[in-house]
Amino acid sequence: MADHRDDEVLRIDRPATGGGVGRLADGLVIFVRDSLPGELVEVSVTDRTSSFARGVVREVIETSEQRVTPPCRFSGDGGCGGCDLQHASEAAQRSWKEAVVEEQLRRVAGLEYSPALVQAPSPAKGSRTRLRCAVDGDGRLALRASRSHSLVAVDPCWLVDERVVDAFATSWSWAEEVELRAIGDGEPFAVVKRRTGRTSRIEVCSLRGDRLDPAPISRVAVGGTHYNVSPVSFWQAHVDAPSMLLERVLTLSGAERGDRVIDLYSGVGLFAVGLASAVGSIGRVVAVESSPHAVRDARENGAGHRTLRVRQSMVSPGVVANLVGPEDVVVVDPPRAGLAKGVARAIADARPRRIVYISCDAATFSRDLKVFLSSGFSLSHLEILDLFPMTEHVELVALLDMTP
């Protein structure tokens, strides 16, 4: 048997982004993948810096009652890195996510707050309508191992919609990357990055690799409205996400007839179209989105609303200063990196009466929240939507009101 000189036995104290937290014999904090709070584990140290270390569980010596057998056979050490909580019960996953969000709020925003976690109605298995895959040397769809470029062929992914399973039996040896899409009620398809010499191009294909021309447009019913989604436009991956998020945005924004709403990072218009209905013919909704494909979709989706204007632009401090004013309602749904540099400050300076912030990253949300809290806004509501089952990831929905 090999001598694992970097192995140590330690107790896992608490959950965190990147794994359970313990301490090595020298006192260094270590993040341990595949562990649970309270467990005594033998750990292999995989990375070490002056500030912290990372490791994986070699053996669980004292097991948590919340540990379960992972439902996916590709999970675990050396397996797919996409699902980092498959070894945790549903209750443990919920507690983990709540603890991670609370820690980020406390550490980054300086705020003590315990948001409630809301479960999605659909079961976790088969809940993903989009899945981006790499392609291994044998042409098989693959996902990456945790913190690695190593590829793990999956057949199929446990979380993805079962309508795309045929894609896992197809050889994609000619492709660099394949995104499977089973959005809405139409036939699922693949968006493929194809190698062409030194460059690559995007093609839309069937699940068997045949090129589809013209490319299909996904059509999805949400809240009584049908949305067109082009093959390269962003759409939430969890099957329940669009309806859950739209309902909350409409409720929390409090948008009424005559209101003016600015929807930043507006995508294909999921929120903007619903908000346009709420503000009526005497209100105004301005949607700002940088992707030309999503802008085209949003203009189609909002074609029946004369008070909706879709603007193609990056979201910048200057754009915010020109659009947002006092008494406006602002809706923001930025990527994982959070609001672009200076945008939070620009929104705060514009003094809108209300901000609805949708976030898929607790750390960047907390960073932006700190700006708003220091600028006269109060956090009126915050909840966690469990739209990334089997993972540490969360979706946050927050309401910030201008303090009178």
PyMOL commands that set and color helices and strands:
alter all, ss='L'
color gray80, all
select helices_A, chain A and resi 90-109+162-169+241-253+270-282+292-301+317-323+343-350+362-373
alter helices_A, ss='H'
color red, helices_A
select strands_A, chain A and resi 7-11+20-23+29-33+40-48+52-62+116-119+130-135+141-144+151-153+175-181+189-196+199-205+218-222+225-229+260-264+284-289+308-312+329-332+354-359+377-386+395-402
alter strands_A, ss='S'
color yellow, strands_A
deselect
rebuild
show_as cartoon
